[in-house]
């Protein structure tokens, strides 16, 4: 999970120590962040997530749940 958190921290432009399952994206969760996260998920987990479902995620935990429900 640490590789994912490191990549997500870079995308969100925060320190990795700030990320937890409860971390809320807020205004930073824009189209570029979503597309970058799709690429990150593909790279780290070799999974393709639905862009609409990913856009609806509000927290890191939401993304983790989406990844766990997505077939590889």
MARKOL-751399 format. One record per residue: x, y, z of N, C-alpha, C, O, CB in turn. Coordinates in steps of 0.02 Angstrom, whole numbers. Glycine has a CB too. Example, Ala and Ser with C-alpha at 12.3 -4.5 7.8 and 13.67 -1.06 7.14 Angstrom:
2
<rec n_u="660" n_v="-284" n_w="390" ca_u="615" ca_v="-225" ca_w="390" c_u="660" c_v="-165" c_w="390" o_u="712" o_v="-166" o_w="423" cb_u="565" cb_v="-224" cb_w="452"/>
<rec n_u="642" n_v="-112" n_w="354" ca_u="684" ca_v="-53" ca_w="357" c_u="645" c_v="2" c_w="394" o_u="670" o_v="57" o_w="402" cb_u="704" cb_v="-30" cb_w="286"/>
***
This chain:
72
<rec n_u="41" n_v="-60" n_w="0" ca_u="0" ca_v="0" ca_w="0" c_u="43" c_v="63" c_w="0" o_u="21" o_v="115" o_w="-23" cb_u="-47" cb_v="0" cb_w="61"/>
<rec n_u="105" n_v="60" n_w="25" ca_u="146" ca_v="120" ca_w="30" c_u="162" c_v="150" c_w="-38" o_u="165" o_v="212" o_w="-44" cb_u="210" cb_v="104" cb_w="67"/>
<rec n_u="172" n_v="109" n_w="-89" ca_u="186" ca_v="136" ca_w="-156" c_u="125" c_v="176" c_w="-180" o_u="133" o_v="228" o_w="-211" cb_u="202" cb_v="79" cb_w="-205"/>
<rec n_u="66" n_v="150" n_w="-166" ca_u="5" ca_v="186" ca_w="-185" c_u="-1" c_v="252" c_w="-147" o_u="-16" o_v="304" o_w="-177" cb_u="-57" cb_v="142" cb_w="-172"/>
<rec n_u="12" n_v="250" n_w="-83" ca_u="7" ca_v="312" ca_w="-42" c_u="58" c_v="363" c_w="-64" o_u="43" o_v="423" o_w="-67" cb_u="17" cb_v="295" cb_w="32"/>
<rec n_u="119" n_v="341" n_w="-80" ca_u="170" ca_v="387" ca_w="-103" c_u="149" c_v="420" c_w="-169" o_u="158" o_v="481" o_w="-177" cb_u="237" cb_v="351" cb_w="-112"/>
<rec n_u="122" n_v="381" n_w="-215" ca_u="100" ca_v="408" ca_w="-279" c_u="41" c_v="455" c_w="-270" o_u="38" o_v="508" o_w="-302" cb_u="81" cb_v="353" cb_w="-326"/>
<rec n_u="-5" n_v="437" n_w="-226" ca_u="-64" ca_v="478" ca_w="-215" c_u="-44" c_v="544" c_w="-181" o_u="-72" o_v="597" o_w="-196" cb_u="-115" cb_v="441" cb_w="-172"/>
<rec n_u="3" n_v="541" n_w="-135" ca_u="27" ca_v="602" ca_w="-103" c_u="57" c_v="649" c_w="-154" o_u="48" o_v="710" o_w="-150" cb_u="79" cb_v="585" cb_w="-48"/>
<rec n_u="94" n_v="622" n_w="-201" ca_u="123" ca_v="663" ca_w="-254" c_u="68" c_v="695" c_w="-297" o_u="72" o_v="754" o_w="-314" cb_u="171" cb_v="621" cb_w="-299"/>
<rec n_u="18" n_v="656" n_w="-314" ca_u="-38" ca_v="682" ca_w="-355" c_u="-74" c_v="737" c_w="-318" o_u="-91" o_v="789" o_w="-347" cb_u="-87" cb_v="625" cb_w="-373"/>
<rec n_u="-86" n_v="726" n_w="-253" ca_u="-125" ca_v="774" ca_w="-213" c_u="-81" c_v="832" c_w="-187" o_u="-106" o_v="879" o_w="-157" cb_u="-158" cb_v="738" cb_w="-154"/>
<rec n_u="-16" n_v="827" n_w="-199" ca_u="33" ca_v="878" ca_w="-178" c_u="31" c_v="889" c_w="-102" o_u="28" o_v="946" o_w="-78" cb_u="18" cb_v="944" cb_w="-214"/>
<rec n_u="32" n_v="833" n_w="-66" ca_u="36" ca_v="834" ca_w="7" c_u="91" c_v="786" c_w="29" o_u="114" o_v="745" o_w="-11" cb_u="-33" cb_v="816" cb_w="40"/>
<rec n_u="112" n_v="791" n_w="91" ca_u="160" ca_v="744" ca_w="119" c_u="124" c_v="677" c_w="131" o_u="67" o_v="676" o_w="153" cb_u="192" cb_v="771" cb_w="184"/>
<rec n_u="158" n_v="623" n_w="117" ca_u="127" ca_v="557" ca_w="124" c_u="103" c_v="545" c_w="196" o_u="55" o_v="508" o_w="206" cb_u="177" cb_v="502" cb_w="105"/>
<rec n_u="134" n_v="577" n_w="245" ca_u="113" ca_v="569" ca_w="315" c_u="43" c_v="599" c_w="327" o_u="11" o_v="582" o_w="377" cb_u="163" cb_v="602" cb_w="361"/>
<rec n_u="20" n_v="642" n_w="283" ca_u="-47" ca_v="671" ca_w="291" c_u="-103" c_v="624" c_w="268" o_u="-161" o_v="634" o_w="286" cb_u="-51" cb_v="737" cb_w="251"/>
<rec n_u="-85" n_v="574" n_w="229" ca_u="-136" ca_v="529" ca_w="201" c_u="-155" c_v="474" c_w="250" o_u="-112" o_v="444" o_w="283" cb_u="-111" cb_v="498" cb_w="137"/>
<rec n_u="-219" n_v="462" n_w="254" ca_u="-248" ca_v="406" ca_w="291" c_u="-313" c_v="388" c_w="256" o_u="-333" o_v="423" o_w="209" cb_u="-259" cb_v="424" cb_w="368"/>
<rec n_u="-345" n_v="336" n_w="278" ca_u="-408" ca_v="317" ca_w="245" c_u="-461" c_v="371" c_w="251" o_u="-506" o_v="375" o_w="210" cb_u="-434" cb_v="252" cb_w="275"/>
<rec n_u="-455" n_v="414" n_w="303" ca_u="-504" ca_v="467" ca_w="313" c_u="-487" c_v="532" c_w="277" o_u="-525" o_v="580" o_w="280" cb_u="-511" cb_v="481" cb_w="387"/>
<rec n_u="-429" n_v="535" n_w="244" ca_u="-408" ca_v="596" ca_w="211" c_u="-458" c_v="615" c_w="157" o_u="-472" o_v="576" o_w="112" cb_u="-337" cb_v="588" cb_w="180"/>
<rec n_u="-485" n_v="676" n_w="161" ca_u="-533" ca_v="701" ca_w="112" c_u="-498" c_v="744" c_w="60" o_u="-457" o_v="787" o_w="77" cb_u="-589" cb_v="741" cb_w="147"/>
<rec n_u="-514" n_v="732" n_w="-3" ca_u="-480" ca_v="766" ca_w="-59" c_u="-501" c_v="839" c_w="-68" o_u="-460" o_v="882" o_w="-82" cb_u="-493" cb_v="729" cb_w="-122"/>
<rec n_u="-565" n_v="853" n_w="-59" ca_u="-589" ca_v="921" ca_w="-67" c_u="-578" c_v="948" c_w="-138" o_u="-586" o_v="911" o_w="-187" cb_u="-556" cb_v="966" cb_w="-18"/>
<rec n_u="-561" n_v="1011" n_w="-142" ca_u="-554" ca_v="1047" ca_w="-206" c_u="-497" c_v="1018" c_w="-249" o_u="-498" o_v="1026" o_w="-310" cb_u="-542" cb_v="1121" cb_w="-194"/>
<rec n_u="-449" n_v="986" n_w="-218" ca_u="-391" ca_v="959" ca_w="-255" c_u="-410" c_v="899" c_w="-298" o_u="-371" o_v="880" o_w="-342" cb_u="-336" cb_v="939" cb_w="-207"/>
<rec n_u="-469" n_v="870" n_w="-287" ca_u="-491" ca_v="811" ca_w="-324" c_u="-523" c_v="834" c_w="-390" o_u="-583" o_v="831" o_w="-399" cb_u="-541" cb_v="769" cb_w="-282"/>
<rec n_u="-479" n_v="855" n_w="-436" ca_u="-502" ca_v="880" ca_w="-501" c_u="-490" c_v="827" c_w="-554" o_u="-466" o_v="772" o_w="-539" cb_u="-466" cb_v="945" cb_w="-520"/>
<rec n_u="-505" n_v="843" n_w="-616" ca_u="-500" ca_v="794" ca_w="-670" c_u="-429" c_v="769" c_w="-679" o_u="-419" o_v="710" o_w="-694" cb_u="-526" cb_v="824" cb_w="-735"/>
<rec n_u="-380" n_v="812" n_w="-671" ca_u="-310" ca_v="790" ca_w="-678" c_u="-291" c_v="741" c_w="-623" o_u="-257" o_v="691" o_w="-635" cb_u="-263" cb_v="852" cb_w="-677"/>
<rec n_u="-313" n_v="754" n_w="-562" ca_u="-299" ca_v="709" ca_w="-506" c_u="-332" c_v="641" c_w="-518" o_u="-302" o_v="589" o_w="-503" cb_u="-324" cb_v="739" cb_w="-440"/>
<rec n_u="-393" n_v="641" n_w="-544" ca_u="-429" ca_v="579" ca_w="-557" c_u="-393" c_v="538" c_w="-610" o_u="-381" o_v="478" o_w="-601" cb_u="-501" cb_v="593" cb_w="-579"/>
<rec n_u="-375" n_v="570" n_w="-665" ca_u="-340" ca_v="534" ca_w="-719" c_u="-272" c_v="508" c_w="-695" o_u="-253" o_v="452" o_w="-711" cb_u="-330" cb_v="581" cb_w="-780"/>
<rec n_u="-237" n_v="549" n_w="-657" ca_u="-172" ca_v="527" ca_w="-630" c_u="-180" c_v="468" c_w="-583" o_u="-138" o_v="423" o_w="-582" cb_u="-138" cb_v="586" cb_w="-594"/>
<rec n_u="-234" n_v="468" n_w="-544" ca_u="-247" ca_v="413" ca_w="-498" c_u="-265" c_v="350" c_w="-535" o_u="-248" o_v="295" o_w="-513" cb_u="-302" cb_v="432" cb_w="-449"/>
<rec n_u="-301" n_v="356" n_w="-590" ca_u="-315" ca_v="297" ca_w="-632" c_u="-250" c_v="265" c_w="-655" o_u="-242" o_v="204" o_w="-652" cb_u="-359" cb_v="317" cb_w="-693"/>
<rec n_u="-203" n_v="306" n_w="-678" ca_u="-138" ca_v="280" ca_w="-700" c_u="-100" c_v="248" c_w="-642" o_u="-69" o_v="196" o_w="-650" cb_u="-96" cb_v="337" cb_w="-732"/>
<rec n_u="-103" n_v="279" n_w="-583" ca_u="-70" ca_v="253" ca_w="-524" c_u="-98" c_v="185" c_w="-505" o_u="-60" o_v="138" o_w="-490" cb_u="-76" cb_v="302" cb_w="-466"/>
<rec n_u="-163" n_v="179" n_w="-504" ca_u="-196" ca_v="115" ca_w="-486" c_u="-176" c_v="61" c_w="-536" o_u="-163" o_v="4" o_w="-517" cb_u="-273" cb_v="123" cb_w="-484"/>
<rec n_u="-174" n_v="78" n_w="-600" ca_u="-154" ca_v="30" ca_w="-651" c_u="-82" c_v="8" c_w="-639" o_u="-66" o_v="-52" o_w="-644" cb_u="-162" cb_v="61" cb_w="-722"/>
<rec n_u="-39" n_v="55" n_w="-624" ca_u="33" ca_v="40" ca_w="-614" c_u="44" c_v="-2" c_w="-551" o_u="82" o_v="-51" o_w="-553" cb_u="73" cb_v="105" cb_w="-609"/>
<rec n_u="12" n_v="16" n_w="-496" ca_u="25" ca_v="-17" ca_w="-432" c_u="-13" c_v="-83" c_w="-426" o_u="14" o_v="-133" o_w="-402" cb_u="6" cb_v="29" cb_w="-375"/>
<rec n_u="-76" n_v="-83" n_w="-447" ca_u="-119" ca_v="-142" ca_w="-436" c_u="-137" c_v="-180" c_w="-499" o_u="-167" o_v="-234" o_w="-496" cb_u="-183" cb_v="-120" cb_w="-403"/>
<rec n_u="-117" n_v="-154" n_w="-557" ca_u="-134" ca_v="-185" ca_w="-621" c_u="-210" c_v="-194" c_w="-628" o_u="-234" o_v="-247" o_w="-649" cb_u="-98" cb_v="-253" cb_w="-629"/>
<rec n_u="-247" n_v="-142" n_w="-608" ca_u="-320" ca_v="-142" ca_w="-613" c_u="-343" c_v="-79" c_w="-648" o_u="-311" o_v="-26" o_w="-643" cb_u="-352" cb_v="-147" cb_w="-542"/>
<rec n_u="-398" n_v="-85" n_w="-683" ca_u="-429" ca_v="-27" ca_w="-716" c_u="-494" c_v="-12" c_w="-680" o_u="-540" o_v="-53" o_w="-677" cb_u="-441" cb_v="-42" cb_w="-793"/>
<rec n_u="-498" n_v="49" n_w="-653" ca_u="-559" ca_v="69" ca_w="-618" c_u="-601" c_v="114" c_w="-663" o_u="-575" o_v="148" o_w="-707" cb_u="-542" cb_v="105" cb_w="-551"/>
<rec n_u="-666" n_v="114" n_w="-650" ca_u="-712" ca_v="156" ca_w="-687" c_u="-701" c_v="229" c_w="-668" o_u="-701" o_v="246" o_w="-609" cb_u="-786" cb_v="134" cb_w="-674"/>
<rec n_u="-693" n_v="271" n_w="-717" ca_u="-677" ca_v="342" ca_w="-704" c_u="-734" c_v="376" c_w="-665" o_u="-721" o_v="417" o_w="-621" cb_u="-665" cb_v="380" cb_w="-769"/>
<rec n_u="-796" n_v="360" n_w="-681" ca_u="-852" ca_v="392" ca_w="-646" c_u="-853" c_v="371" c_w="-573" o_u="-865" o_v="413" o_w="-529" cb_u="-919" cb_v="373" cb_w="-680"/>
<rec n_u="-841" n_v="307" n_w="-560" ca_u="-840" ca_v="284" ca_w="-490" c_u="-782" c_v="316" c_w="-452" o_u="-789" o_v="334" o_w="-394" cb_u="-834" cb_v="208" cb_w="-487"/>
<rec n_u="-725" n_v="324" n_w="-485" ca_u="-668" ca_v="355" ca_w="-453" c_u="-682" c_v="429" c_w="-439" o_u="-664" o_v="454" o_w="-385" cb_u="-605" cb_v="348" cb_w="-496"/>
<rec n_u="-713" n_v="464" n_w="-485" ca_u="-730" ca_v="534" ca_w="-475" c_u="-775" c_v="544" c_w="-415" o_u="-772" o_v="595" o_w="-381" cb_u="-764" cb_v="563" cb_w="-537"/>
<rec n_u="-816" n_v="495" n_w="-400" ca_u="-863" ca_v="499" ca_w="-344" c_u="-829" c_v="487" c_w="-276" o_u="-859" o_v="500" o_w="-224" cb_u="-918" cb_v="449" cb_w="-353"/>
<rec n_u="-768" n_v="463" n_w="-277" ca_u="-732" ca_v="451" ca_w="-214" c_u="-716" c_v="518" c_w="-180" o_u="-697" o_v="566" o_w="-212" cb_u="-666" cb_v="411" cb_w="-227"/>
<rec n_u="-724" n_v="519" n_w="-115" ca_u="-712" ca_v="579" ca_w="-75" c_u="-651" c_v="572" c_w="-29" o_u="-622" o_v="622" o_w="-9" cb_u="-773" cb_v="597" cb_w="-34"/>
<rec n_u="-633" n_v="509" n_w="-13" ca_u="-578" ca_v="497" ca_w="33" c_u="-532" c_v="442" c_w="5" o_u="-549" o_v="408" o_w="-43" cb_u="-604" cb_v="476" cb_w="103"/>
<rec n_u="-474" n_v="435" n_w="36" ca_u="-428" ca_v="382" ca_w="17" c_u="-461" c_v="314" c_w="29" o_u="-452" o_v="268" o_w="-10" cb_u="-361" cb_v="387" cb_w="58"/>
<rec n_u="-498" n_v="308" n_w="83" ca_u="-534" ca_v="246" ca_w="98" c_u="-583" c_v="228" c_w="43" o_u="-591" o_v="169" o_w="27" cb_u="-570" cb_v="252" cb_w="164"/>
<rec n_u="-617" n_v="278" n_w="15" ca_u="-663" ca_v="265" ca_w="-41" c_u="-625" c_v="234" c_w="-100" o_u="-650" o_v="188" o_w="-132" cb_u="-698" cb_v="331" cb_w="-63"/>
<rec n_u="-566" n_v="260" n_w="-114" ca_u="-526" ca_v="232" ca_w="-169" c_u="-504" c_v="161" c_w="-153" o_u="-507" o_v="118" o_w="-197" cb_u="-465" cb_v="277" cb_w="-184"/>
<rec n_u="-482" n_v="150" n_w="-92" ca_u="-461" ca_v="82" ca_w="-72" c_u="-519" c_v="32" c_w="-80" o_u="-509" o_v="-24" o_w="-102" cb_u="-436" cb_v="82" cb_w="0"/>
<rec n_u="-579" n_v="53" n_w="-60" ca_u="-637" ca_v="10" ca_w="-68" c_u="-651" c_v="-4" c_w="-142" o_u="-667" o_v="-61" o_w="-160" cb_u="-699" cb_v="41" cb_w="-36"/>
<rec n_u="-646" n_v="47" n_w="-183" ca_u="-657" ca_v="38" ca_w="-255" c_u="-606" c_v="-10" c_w="-285" o_u="-624" o_v="-54" o_w="-324" cb_u="-654" cb_v="106" cb_w="-290"/>
<rec n_u="-544" n_v="-3" n_w="-265" ca_u="-491" ca_v="-48" ca_w="-291" c_u="-506" c_v="-120" c_w="-270" o_u="-497" o_v="-166" o_w="-310" cb_u="-422" cb_v="-26" cb_w="-265"/>
<rec n_u="-526" n_v="-130" n_w="-209" ca_u="-539" ca_v="-198" ca_w="-184" c_u="-598" c_v="-231" c_w="-219" o_u="-602" o_v="-292" o_w="-223" cb_u="-551" cb_v="-197" cb_w="-109"/>
<rec n_u="-645" n_v="-190" n_w="-244" ca_u="-704" ca_v="-216" ca_w="-278" c_u="-693" c_v="-225" c_w="-353" o_u="-736" o_v="-252" o_w="-388" cb_u="-763" cb_v="-171" cb_w="-266"/>
<rec n_u="-636" n_v="-201" n_w="-379" ca_u="-623" ca_v="-202" ca_w="-450" c_u="-583" c_v="-264" c_w="-469" o_u="-533" o_v="-280" o_w="-437" cb_u="-586" cb_v="-139" cb_w="-472"/>
<rec n_u="-606" n_v="-299" n_w="-520" ca_u="-568" ca_v="-357" ca_w="-545" c_u="-508" c_v="-334" c_w="-584" o_u="-510" o_v="-281" o_w="-616" cb_u="-613" cb_v="-402" cb_w="-589"/>
<rec n_u="-455" n_v="-372" n_w="-581" ca_u="-392" ca_v="-354" ca_w="-615" c_u="-392" c_v="-360" c_w="-687" o_u="-342" o_v="-346" o_w="-719" cb_u="-340" cb_v="-394" cb_w="-591"/>
***
